């Protein structure tokens, strides 16, 4: 019996590495794209930029802090990173906005709150008058801008209740945007999503890793990417006295000249660069040229939380000439590259451009 056990032990000893190797090879063959997390082996410089080169106004954040302790921690992180002001896009109105205003009011030196539109009864007579009245009330409560308005093709939806089927260029929205001009309230507007989300989810989609999570190709009766950019243009054109800040490069990272053409035509349009660092730093030379050409119309934003690492990630992309960067903040499979922006461009993007339209 002992000889039998010994034989099994010897066989197992020699076969186990082969078995493990086979399992390892099998796991690589079956590796899912979502589980692919490469680590660069290039021996090249890696910059660690903990504080921005110039004071920063963050034009795109949200009410992440839910308590005084959260706010204090966030403020300390901002100070260390060189963030002098953060615009908090609440989406909110009514009691929800009032509650947020009470939380953030003691820290007005660090935060500015923007409200959302109230779409209640948007398909009924009298909608515009009621919505404008609520906007004015939020202004009196401290709102100094509006946003983030959201529409990926099916209608306005970030604020509650949703206004499915109504887009920003709808005549029902005109009175609201005109009141924003009267009150000098800029409007942060998110139109579309990155182009990959509208493409087929197959092997040809080079943004598949992130696109599949946020896919829009399977939505019925959705306005496509080009249609959403047309809606943005219609809106900006109709309201020349209202300042619009299109979020995330207006989701035109795949062809920046699309939104560049709108910047050429409409001086009341700005772009925030938030949460699209991965998309634009994949094409660093083209993106740098875009920053240089439209340096007076781009504003800094994050939209990725409150951590020190997050701010460092954005500074590294904007300020360094690092190459082949992988990051937890990059939702795609491709490496990123620093843009190495000039001091002149950096200072405008970090705070000078925003100061043109902020109070």
C-alpha positions in Angstrom: 0.0 0.0 0.0 2.9 2.4 0.9 4.4 1.8 -2.6 1.1 2.7 -4.2 0.9 6.0 -2.3 4.5 6.7 -3.1 3.8 6.1 -6.8 0.9 8.5 -6.8 3.0 11.1 -4.9 5.8 10.9 -7.5 3.4 11.1 -10.4 1.6 14.1 -8.8 4.9 15.8 -8.1 6.0 15.7 -11.7 2.6 16.4 -13.3 1.5 19.3 -11.2 3.8 21.9 -12.8 2.5 20.8 -16.2 -1.0 21.0 -15.0 -0.5 24.5 -13.6 1.2 25.6 -16.8 -1.7 24.3 -18.9 -4.2 26.1 -16.6 -2.2 29.3 -16.9 -2.1 29.1 -20.7 -5.8 28.4 -20.7 -6.5 31.4 -18.5 -4.6 33.7 -20.9 -6.5 32.3 -23.9 -9.7 33.1 -22.1 -8.6 36.4 -20.6 -11.4 39.0 -20.8 -10.8 42.5 -21.9 -12.1 43.9 -18.7 -9.5 41.9 -16.7 -6.6 43.2 -18.8 -4.4 45.4 -16.6 -1.0 45.9 -18.3 2.0 47.2 -16.4 4.6 49.1 -18.5 8.1 47.7 -18.5 9.7 50.7 -20.3 12.5 52.2 -18.3 11.6 55.9 -19.0 11.0 58.9 -16.8 7.9 59.0 -14.6 6.8 62.4 -13.3 5.1 62.8 -10.0 3.3 66.2 -10.0 1.5 66.7 -6.7 0.7 70.4 -7.2 -0.3 72.2 -10.3 2.1 74.7 -11.8 -0.5 77.5 -11.5 -3.6 78.0 -9.3 -6.5 75.9 -10.5 -10.2 76.3 -10.9 -11.9 72.9 -11.3 -15.0 73.5 -13.5 -16.4 70.0 -13.2 -16.9 68.3 -9.9 -19.9 67.0 -8.0 -21.2 67.0 -4.4 -19.0 64.1 -3.4 -18.6 65.3 0.2 -21.6 64.4 2.4 -20.4 65.8 5.7 -18.3 68.5 7.3 -15.5 66.0 7.8 -15.6 65.0 4.1 -15.4 68.7 3.2 -12.5 69.4 5.4 -10.6 66.4 4.0 -11.4 67.5 0.4 -10.2 71.1 1.2 -6.9 69.9 2.5 -6.4 67.8 -0.6 -7.2 70.8 -2.8 -4.8 73.0 -0.9 -2.0 70.5 -1.4 -2.8 70.2 -5.1 -3.2 73.9 -5.8 -7.0 73.9 -6.4 -8.2 77.3 -5.3 -11.9 76.8 -6.3 -14.1 73.9 -7.3 -17.4 74.2 -9.2 -19.8 71.7 -7.8 -22.3 70.6 -10.4 -25.2 69.4 -8.2 -27.9 68.7 -10.9 -30.2 69.7 -8.0 -33.1 72.0 -7.4 -35.8 72.4 -4.6 -35.1 70.9 -1.2 -32.1 68.9 -2.5 -30.3 72.0 -3.7 -31.1 73.8 -0.4 -29.7 71.0 1.6 -26.5 71.0 -0.4 -26.2 74.8 -0.2 -26.4 74.6 3.6 -23.6 72.0 3.7 -21.2 73.9 1.4 -22.1 77.5 2.4 -19.5 77.7 5.2 -16.8 76.8 2.6 -17.7 79.3 -0.2 -14.1 80.3 -0.5 -13.4 76.8 -1.8 -16.6 75.7 -3.5 -19.2 77.3 -5.8 -22.5 75.4 -6.3 -24.4 75.2 -9.6 -28.0 74.0 -9.7 -30.1 71.9 -12.0 -33.2 72.8 -14.0 -36.5 71.5 -12.7 -38.2 69.6 -15.6 -41.4 68.9 -13.7 -44.3 69.2 -16.1 -42.1 69.7 -19.1 -44.9 68.4 -21.3 -47.5 70.7 -19.8 -48.5 74.3 -20.3 -46.8 76.7 -17.9 -43.6 74.6 -17.6 -41.2 77.4 -18.6 -42.6 79.9 -16.1 -42.4 77.5 -13.2 -38.9 76.3 -14.2 -37.7 79.9 -14.5 -39.1 80.7 -11.1 -37.3 77.8 -9.5 -34.1 78.8 -11.2 -34.4 82.3 -9.7 -35.1 80.8 -6.3 -32.0 78.6 -6.6 -30.0 81.7 -7.6 -31.1 83.4 -4.4 -30.0 80.4 -2.4 -26.5 80.7 -3.8 -26.4 78.9 -7.2 -24.1 80.8 -9.6 -24.4 78.5 -12.6 -26.4 75.6 -14.0 -25.3 72.1 -14.6 -24.5 69.6 -15.5 -27.3 69.3 -18.1 -27.1 65.8 -19.6 -28.3 64.4 -22.9 -26.8 61.4 -24.6 -29.5 61.2 -27.3 -32.8 60.4 -25.6 -33.4 63.7 -23.8 -32.4 65.7 -20.8 -32.0 63.5 -17.8 -29.4 64.4 -15.1 -31.9 66.5 -13.1 -35.0 64.9 -11.6 -37.5 64.3 -13.0 -36.0 63.3 -16.4 -37.3 65.1 -19.5 -37.1 62.3 -22.0 -37.6 63.4 -25.6 -36.8 67.1 -24.9 -33.4 68.3 -25.9 -31.6 71.6 -25.1 -32.6 73.2 -28.4 -36.3 72.7 -27.7 -38.3 76.0 -27.6 -39.5 75.0 -24.1 -35.9 75.5 -22.9 -35.5 79.0 -24.4 -36.8 81.0 -21.4 -34.5 79.1 -19.0 -31.3 79.8 -21.1 -32.3 83.5 -21.5 -32.8 83.8 -17.7 -29.3 82.3 -17.3 -27.9 85.1 -19.5 -29.8 87.7 -17.4 -28.4 86.3 -14.2 -24.9 85.7 -15.6 -25.2 82.0 -14.8 -23.0 79.8 -17.1 -24.5 76.5 -18.2 -22.5 73.3 -18.1 -23.9 70.9 -20.7 -23.0 67.3 -21.4 -24.0 66.3 -24.9 -23.5 62.8 -26.4 -20.9 60.4 -25.1 -17.6 59.3 -26.6 -18.1 58.1 -30.2 -17.1 54.5 -29.3 -20.3 54.1 -27.3 -22.4 54.6 -30.5 -20.4 52.2 -32.6 -20.9 48.4 -33.0 -19.6 46.4 -30.0 -17.3 44.1 -32.0 -13.6 43.5 -32.6 -13.2 46.7 -34.6 -14.2 49.0 -31.8 -10.9 50.2 -30.3 -12.6 51.7 -27.3 -14.5 48.5 -26.6 -13.3 48.1 -23.0 -15.0 51.3 -21.9 -17.6 51.5 -24.7 -19.3 48.3 -23.7 -19.9 49.5 -20.2 -21.6 52.7 -21.4 -22.9 51.4 -24.8 -25.5 53.4 -26.6 -25.6 51.5 -29.9 -28.5 49.3 -28.6 -30.8 52.1 -27.7 -34.0 52.6 -29.6 -34.9 56.0 -31.1 -31.7 57.6 -29.8 -30.2 60.7 -31.5 -26.8 59.7 -32.8 -23.5 61.4 -32.0 -23.6 63.9 -35.0 -27.2 64.7 -34.1 -26.2 65.6 -30.5 -23.5 67.9 -31.7 -26.1 69.6 -34.0 -28.3 70.1 -30.9 -25.4 71.7 -29.1 -24.8 74.1 -32.0 -28.5 75.0 -32.2 -28.6 75.7 -28.5 -25.5 77.9 -28.4 -26.5 79.7 -31.6 -30.0 80.5 -30.3 -28.6 82.0 -27.0 -25.6 84.1 -27.9 -25.7 86.0 -24.5 -25.6 82.8 -22.5 -22.2 81.2 -21.7 -22.1 77.4 -22.4 -19.4 75.1 -21.1 -19.6 71.8 -23.1 -18.3 69.0 -20.8 -15.6 66.5 -21.8 -14.5 68.3 -25.0 -18.2 67.9 -26.1 -17.3 64.2 -26.4 -15.5 64.9 -29.7 -12.1 63.5 -28.7 -12.1 61.2 -31.7 -12.2 64.3 -34.0 -11.5 67.5 -32.1 -11.9 69.6 -35.2 -15.7 69.0 -35.0 -15.9 71.0 -31.8 -13.1 73.3 -33.0 -15.4 74.4 -35.8 -18.1 75.4 -33.2 -15.5 77.3 -31.2 -14.6 79.2 -34.3 -18.2 80.3 -34.8 -19.5 80.8 -31.3 -17.6 83.0 -28.8 -20.1 82.1 -26.0 -18.9 78.4 -26.0 -16.2 76.9 -23.9 -15.0 73.3 -23.4 -14.2 71.6 -20.1 -11.6 68.9 -20.4 -12.8 66.7 -17.5 -12.8 62.9 -17.5 -11.5 62.7 -21.1 -7.8 62.7 -20.3 -7.5 59.1 -21.5 -9.2 59.8 -24.8 -7.2 62.9 -25.8 -3.8 61.9 -24.4 -3.8 58.8 -26.6 -3.2 61.2 -29.5 -0.8 63.7 -27.8 0.6 65.6 -30.7 -2.8 66.3 -32.3 -4.3 67.2 -28.9 -1.4 69.6 -28.0 -2.0 71.4 -31.3 -5.7 71.7 -30.4 -4.8 73.1 -26.9 -2.5 75.7 -28.5 -5.1 76.8 -31.1 -8.0 77.0 -28.7 -6.1 77.9 -25.6 -8.5 80.8 -24.8 -11.6 78.5 -24.7 -10.6 75.4 -22.7 -11.1 75.1 -18.9 -9.8 72.6 -16.5 -12.1 70.0 -14.9 -11.9 66.6 -13.2 -15.2 64.7 -12.7 -13.3 61.8 -11.1 -13.7 62.2 -7.3 -11.6 64.0 -4.7 -8.3 61.9 -4.2 -4.9 63.4 -4.4 -3.9 60.7 -6.9 -6.7 61.9 -9.2 -5.4 65.4 -9.3 -1.8 64.2 -9.8 -3.0 62.1 -12.8 -4.5 65.2 -14.5 -1.4 67.3 -13.8 0.9 64.6 -15.2 -1.1 64.4 -18.4 -1.2 68.2 -18.9 2.3 69.2 -17.7 4.7 66.3 -18.3 6.2 64.8 -21.4 5.9 61.3 -19.9 5.1 58.4 -22.3 3.3 55.1 -22.2 1.4 55.9 -19.1 -1.0 53.3 -17.5 -3.3 54.5 -14.8 -6.3 53.4 -12.8 -8.1 56.4 -14.2 -7.7 55.2 -17.7 -10.7 53.0 -18.6 -9.3 51.9 -21.9 -6.6 49.4 -22.9 -4.3 51.9 -24.6 -1.4 53.7 -22.9 -1.5 57.5 -22.4 1.1 60.3 -23.0 1.9 63.6 -21.4 0.9 66.7 -23.4 3.8 68.9 -22.1 1.7 72.1 -22.5 3.4 75.5 -22.3 3.1 77.7 -19.3 1.0 80.2 -21.3 -1.5 77.5 -22.2 -1.5 75.9 -18.8 -2.3 79.1 -16.9 -5.2 79.9 -19.2 -6.6 76.4 -18.9 -6.0 76.1 -15.2 -7.7 79.4 -14.2 -7.6 82.4 -16.5 -10.2 81.3 -19.0 -12.7 80.3 -16.2 -12.3 83.7 -14.6 -13.7 85.3 -17.8 -17.2 84.1 -17.0 -17.2 83.2 -13.3 -18.2 85.8 -10.7 
